[in-house]
Structure formats: C-alpha cells, structure tokens
C-alpha cells in the first residue's frame, strides 16, 4: 500500500507543544509558590494567636486567683504592659510580681536568641481594665501580618500602636489583633 504525502503520521513532539507545556507548568508552579507564601503567613498568624491566648489565660488566672487584690492588677489602655514598655521592677507584692512576669512574657522573654526576645507575638501588649462591679476586661494586643479588619472600638488596648507608615496597608488599626476575656470577681 502506498501512502499519499498528505496523510503522513506525526512522529515526536513539536517545539510549540513543548513550549505550551512549559508555560502551563510554570504558571502552575507560580500558583503553588504564592499559595505556600500565604500558608506561611497564615501559620504565623495562628502561632501569634495561640501565644496571645496563652498569655491572656495566664493573666486571667492570676487575677482570679488573687481576687481580693484584683484592682491592683489594673492598667489602662494608655499604659499597657509589654512591648516598648519598661516592665515593673517593684517586686514586693504578689500583684507586682505577676505584673512584671506578664510584662516580660508579653515581650517574649520565654524564648530568646542572643539578646533578642522571640517567645511571643510581634509587639505584644496587655491591659487589665476595670469594668466596674467586680468585672475586669483583660486584653492582649499584637501586630498582625497583614491588614484584615480593625477590632471593635470598645477594645482600646494597643489602639493606634500598630499602624504603619504613610504607604503601609496597616492603617486605622487594620493590623492590630486582640483577644479579650472578662474576669468576674464575686462578692462573698
């Protein structure tokens, strides 16, 4: 049988097919790299939130345990403990010791590399505010990895402290993260 010249079978792969395949693979690999970057940022956010919850529960337990002196734990949202603060140095009462230890923990004293404290959230700050009637709002605030939404205005701890420069996406507290709890002290 003779074959006509127009019906030859193709053998091998053409250069255009190889280029299209490489283009599709490169776009897919770029997508995977972007996904990996987002996963790392989400992992860091989750790590910081878990650290904040541990520190929040720590102070809530300290206040509840020493309920007769709960008012001595108070800070204000303008004078939080933690990042960029000088931790209390007076250590004569249980409350002063607790406040100093919490301040150091918020600064990351649990883990260090050289002189740098690395064991807590970025810019961790803590506030204990009286709500009256034996209720105390305990808040831990920190710097998030990117802008999402601002915490409620009623949570003032660290407000305005986590805004970036003029070209930053971190404005209007969009990068401030907070966790709060209320400790209720019963009158016995």
C-alpha positions in Angstrom: 0.0 0.0 0.0 1.1 3.4 -0.8 0.5 6.4 1.4 -0.2 9.7 0.0 2.0 12.5 1.0 -0.8 14.4 2.8 -1.6 11.6 5.2 1.7 11.2 7.0 1.7 10.3 10.7 3.3 12.7 13.0 6.2 11.4 14.9 7.6 13.1 18.1 6.6 16.3 19.7 6.8 19.7 18.0 8.5 22.7 19.6 5.3 24.6 20.1 3.7 21.8 22.1 6.8 21.7 24.4 6.7 25.5 24.8 2.9 25.4 25.7 3.6 22.6 28.2 6.4 24.6 29.8 4.2 27.7 30.0 1.3 25.8 31.7 3.7 24.2 34.2 5.4 27.5 35.1 2.0 29.2 35.7 1.1 26.2 38.0 4.4 26.4 39.9 3.9 30.2 40.4 0.5 29.5 41.8 1.9 26.9 44.2 4.7 29.3 45.3 2.0 32.0 46.0 -0.1 29.5 48.0 3.0 28.5 50.0 3.7 32.1 50.9 0.1 32.6 52.0 0.2 29.4 54.1 3.3 30.6 55.9 1.7 33.9 56.7 -1.5 32.1 58.0 0.7 29.8 60.1 2.4 32.8 61.7 -0.9 34.4 62.4 -2.1 31.2 64.1 1.1 30.9 66.1 0.7 34.5 67.4 -3.0 34.0 68.3 -2.2 30.9 70.2 0.6 32.7 72.1 -1.8 35.6 72.8 -4.4 33.2 74.2 -1.9 31.5 76.5 -0.8 34.9 77.9 -4.4 36.1 78.2 -5.4 33.0 80.2 -2.3 33.4 82.3 -3.3 36.8 83.5 -6.9 35.9 83.8 -5.9 33.1 86.2 -3.6 35.4 88.1 -6.4 37.9 88.6 -8.9 35.3 89.6 -6.6 33.6 92.0 -5.7 36.8 93.8 -9.3 38.1 93.6 -9.1 40.2 96.9 -6.4 42.3 95.3 -7.8 42.3 91.6 -7.8 46.1 91.4 -4.0 46.1 91.9 -3.6 44.4 88.5 -5.3 47.2 86.6 -3.5 49.1 83.8 -5.1 51.5 81.4 -5.3 51.2 77.6 -2.8 54.2 77.6 -0.3 52.4 79.8 -0.3 48.7 78.8 2.3 46.2 79.8 4.6 44.6 77.2 6.3 45.8 74.0 8.2 49.0 74.2 7.4 49.3 77.9 9.7 49.2 81.0 8.4 46.2 83.0 7.6 46.9 86.7 10.7 46.5 88.9 9.0 46.6 92.3 8.5 43.0 93.4 7.3 43.3 97.0 3.7 42.0 96.5 2.2 39.1 94.6 0.5 41.6 92.2 3.7 43.4 91.4 5.4 40.0 90.7 2.5 38.9 88.5 2.5 42.1 86.5 6.3 42.0 86.0 6.2 38.4 84.9 3.3 39.1 82.5 5.1 42.1 81.1 8.2 40.0 80.4 6.2 37.2 78.8 4.4 39.8 76.5 7.9 41.0 75.5 8.9 37.4 74.6 11.1 36.5 77.5 10.2 32.8 77.2 12.5 32.4 74.2 15.5 34.4 73.2 18.2 34.4 70.5 21.1 36.3 71.9 19.7 39.4 73.5 16.5 39.4 71.3 13.3 38.1 72.9 11.5 35.9 70.5 8.9 34.0 72.5 5.8 36.0 72.0 3.7 37.9 69.4 5.1 40.9 67.5 4.6 43.9 69.6 2.6 42.2 72.3 0.8 44.4 74.8 -1.5 43.6 77.6 -4.2 45.6 79.5 -6.3 44.9 82.6 -9.2 47.3 82.8 -11.9 47.6 85.4 -15.5 47.4 84.0 -17.0 48.1 87.5 -19.0 45.7 89.6 -16.1 43.3 90.1 -15.5 42.8 86.3 -12.2 43.1 84.6 -11.5 43.2 80.9 -8.2 41.5 80.1 -6.8 42.2 76.6 -3.8 41.1 74.7 -3.0 43.0 71.5 -0.3 42.4 68.9 0.8 43.2 65.4 -0.8 41.1 62.7 1.0 40.1 59.5 -1.4 42.0 57.2 -4.5 44.1 57.2 -7.9 42.4 57.8 -10.4 44.4 59.9 -10.0 46.6 62.9 -11.0 45.3 66.4 -14.1 47.0 67.9 -13.6 50.5 69.2 -14.6 49.3 72.7 -11.3 47.4 72.9 -8.8 50.2 73.3 -5.7 48.2 74.3 -3.0 49.0 71.8 -5.2 51.2 69.6 -3.2 53.2 67.1 0.0 51.4 68.0 0.2 49.1 65.0 -0.3 51.5 62.1 2.5 51.5 59.5 3.9 54.4 57.6 2.1 56.5 55.0 2.5 53.9 52.3 1.6 51.0 54.6 -1.6 48.9 54.3 -1.6 48.8 58.1 -3.7 52.0 58.8 -6.7 52.6 61.1 -5.8 49.5 63.2 -6.3 47.1 60.4 -3.2 45.1 61.5 -4.0 45.2 65.2 -5.1 41.9 66.6 -6.7 41.4 70.0 -8.1 38.7 72.2 -10.1 39.5 75.3 -11.7 37.9 78.3 -13.7 39.1 81.2 -12.9 38.0 84.7 -15.8 38.4 87.2 -14.9 38.6 90.9 -17.9 37.6 93.1 -18.7 39.4 96.3 -18.6 36.8 99.0 
